[in-house]
Amino acid sequence: MLTVGSFRIQSVVTGTFRLDGGAMFGVVPKALWSNKMEADELNRIPLAARALLAVDRESHRIVVVDTGCGTKWDAKEAERFAIRHNPDAIVDSLRSIGRTAADVTDVVVTHLHFDHNGGLSVWAEGPGGDTRLCFPRASHWIHRRQWDHAHSPSAKDRASYLPIDFAALERSETLRFVEGDEPEPPFPGMEWLLSHGHTPYQLHPIFRVGTEKLVFTGDIVPTLAHLRTTWVMAYDLFPLTTISEKETLFRRGIEEGLRLAFPHDPEVGGVAIAGTVDRPIVTRTLEL
């Protein structure tokens, strides 16, 4: 667990899945990326679906960032991506600090791809029926432009958006839209960073108290193996934009001490970096 001012933050592995290694590393040759991650017989690499759990000891605010792949899969679909989701992962982490799902005050929805927020909801009664939110009392924060995109995705990314994942959120009263290109912080100790290379208006929370800062990198930097500026995913809608966003993020990490929390690394929750923007180096693995 990492302390950032009054926040205590932990990276929670909600499950694992696999995606094609070539898609995860774009134009990077397999001879290079396979030194970082080993592919299976279907060329899929192991990935974690991580959430952040942040508890503010002063305001008693409890924030969950992303919720994993979820359980709304049939066996064939789940096997395609080797999805193993633990629906109790976040709840167990809450229980370890004496809290429950009902105590969660805020859920940050970085974007609505299934591997990040399929866990927003579960079947209310049985597969194929209505769904219910996993954190029904929490405000759910998402950028309005990402919400709009999820409802009208491009041909390239439509398979990543599953309407069943956010149907319960759409009809709830807990949806909170983040607006504009320079959105105001939602509450003290947290501010927003936006990115557009992977998907429009991906929403990244920065936990910031004094000089202590941690950002959830989302799919700008999905894993430790992507800690090279030009190693970007084929899934990105605008890969050159992602490269520019990584340069900005790494510069802040080096110059400001902004620490990075990953969404998909199977082993490492986050790191502190130094070096150069083109060649950042890990100075410390975070105790997340």
N, C-alpha and C positions, 0 to 999 in steps of 0.2 A: 504494500500500500504506500502511495506517495502523498506527501503533504505539500499543498500549495496554499500558503496562507491559512485561512480557516477551513479550507477544503481538504478532505481526505479522499483520495482517488484510487480506484483499483480497476484493472483491466480484467474483465470477466469473459472467459471463453464459453460462449453459448453453444458451441458445437464445432464440427469440422465439415469440410466439403472439398471437392476437387474440381479444378478447371483446367482446360487445355494450357499447357505450358507456353506454347507458341502464342496463344491469344494473350496470356498474361504478360508477355515480354515483347510483343510486337515484332519489330524488325531485328531485335537482338538475336544473333545466331544461337541455336541450341547448344553449340559447343561452349558458349560462354555462360548462358543462364543455367545450364545443367550442373555447373560447378557450385551453384548456390542452392538449387532445389532439385531433388531427384524425381523424375517422372515415372509413372507406372506404365504398364503395358499399353494403355490407351493414351499415353502422352499427357496425362493429367498430373498436376502437382498438388501436394497437400496444402490446404489453407485452413486457417481458423476464422471463425466468425466471432469477432470480439465486440463486446459492449464496454462502455465506461460507466462506472458507478461512482458518482461524486456526492459526498455528504458534507454540507456546510455546517460546521459545529456551532456557529454563532446564530445563523438564521434558521437552522434545522431544515433547510431546503435539501431535498434528495433528488438528484438529477441522474437520469439514465440516458446515455447516448447510444443510439442504435440498439437493435434487438435480435439480430441474427436471422437465420433462414426460416425459422418457424416450423410448425408441424403439419401444415395444411398441404401435404404431399401424398400422392399414392405411391405404391412401392416402385413402380416403373420409373416415375419421374425422379424420385429420391435416389434411385440407384444410378441414374444418368449422371448425376453430379456427386454421387457418393455422400449424400447429405446425412449427417448424424447430428441432430439437434437435441439439446438437453433443455426441455422447457422449465426445469427447476433451477437452472444455473444462476440466473439473476436473483430469483427468490431465495435460494440458499445463501447467496452473498448478503442479501438483506437480513436474513435470519441471523447470520453470524454477528450482526451489529444490533440485534434486537428490534428489527423493523420488518414490515411486511409490504407486499405489493400495494396495499391501500395507502401506505405512507409516502409513496413516490409522488413528488410535487410536480416534476417536469420530465418530459421525454423529448429529447432532441432527435429529430428525424433528419439525418444528413441528406439523404435522398432515398427514393422509394424503390431501388433495385432490391430484388427478393433476398439477396444474400446479406443485406444490411438491415432490412426492416420487415421481412416476412414474419418476424416474431412480435409485431405490433398487436396481433390478434390471434385467437384460436377459434376453432369451431365451438359454437355455443352449446350444441347438443350432440350432433353427429356429423360426419363428413358430408359435404355437399349442401349443408343448410346455412343458417345465419352464422355470423361470427360475432365475437365480443372482444373488446379491448382487454389486453392483459393488465393495463394500469389505468383503470377507468376514472380515477379521481385526478389524474395528472393532466396538466396543460401539455399539449403536443405541439412542438414548435417545428415548422417547416417553412421554407421560403415559398411565397405564393407562385413564383415563376417555375419552381421545380414541381409544385403541385399541378400547375397547368400543363407542364411538359409530360408529366406522368399520365395525364388523361388524354394526351395526343402525342405520343412518342414518335420518333422517326422509325423508318424501316430498319435501321441498323440496331436500335436498342429496344424495340418494342417487346422482345422476348424477355427482357429483364424486369419489366413492370407487370406484375400480376394484380389486377384490380381486386381480387379477393383479399389481398393483403391489407388494403386500405379502405375497404368498403365500410367497416365498422367505424373507422375514423371519420369518414365522410358524413355519416349520419349522426355523429356525436356532437356534443357541445363543448368538447375539450380542444378542438382544433384552433391553433393560434398561428396566424400567418405573420411571417417576417417579410417586411416590405423594403423595396428599393435596393440600390447598389451600395449604400453605406448605412446599414441598419443600426438602430440604436441598441445598446446592450439591453437584454431582457431584465436583468437584475444585477445588483452589485456582485463583482467577482467573476463575471463571465461576459464575454463579448463575442461578436460574430466575425468570422472570416468567410468570404465567399470564393468559390472557384467555379470555373466554367468549362475546363478542358475535358473532363470525364463526362460530365452531364451538366446541363445548365443549372446554375444557382445551387450547387452543392453547398451545404451549410456546415461549417466547421466551428465548433465551440472552442474558444480559447479561455481557459481558466487562468485568471490573472489577478494576483494580489501582490501589490508592491512590485518588486523586481522578479518575483517568481511567476513563471509562465509555462503552460503546457497546452499544446494544440492536438486535437484529434485530427490526424492527417486525412482520414477518409481515403478515397481512391485517388488522391494526388500521389500518395506514397503508401501503397497497400501493404508492403512488407519491407523488412530490412534489406532484402535482396534488390529492392527498387531504389536504394540509396545512391543512385547515380542519376545525374540530371537527365540523360537521354534515354534511360530505360523506362519506357512508358508502355501502357497496355494497348493492344489492338482494339480493345473495347472502348477506348476513349473516342468521343465524337470529334474532338479537336486536339490531336496529340501535340501540335506545336504550342498550343495554349497551355497544355499540361506542363510541357518543358519549362515555359516561362514561369508558371506558378510554382514549380519545384525550385527554380532558381531563387525566387522571392522567399520561399519558405526556408530554404537552406541558408540564405543570407541572414535571415532573422535568427535562425538557430545558432549560427556562428557568432554574429555580432551582438545579439540581444540575450542570448542564453535561452531562447525559446526551445523547450523540449518537445519531442515528437512522440505521440502515442499512435501505434499502428492498428488498423482494423483486421488485418488478415495474416499476420505473421504467426506461424504455428508454434514458435518457441519464445519470441521476444515481444513483450507488451509495449516497450518504448525505449527511446535512447536520448542521450544528450550528444551533440555533435560539435566538432571543430573542423579545422582544415580549411578547404576552399569550397566555393560553390560548385565547381566542377568535380571536385574530389573530396566530399565531406567524409570525415572519419568519426567513428564512434569513440567518444571519450568515456562513456559510462552507460551501462545497461540499467534502465530504471527498475526499481523495485515496485512494480505495478501488480 
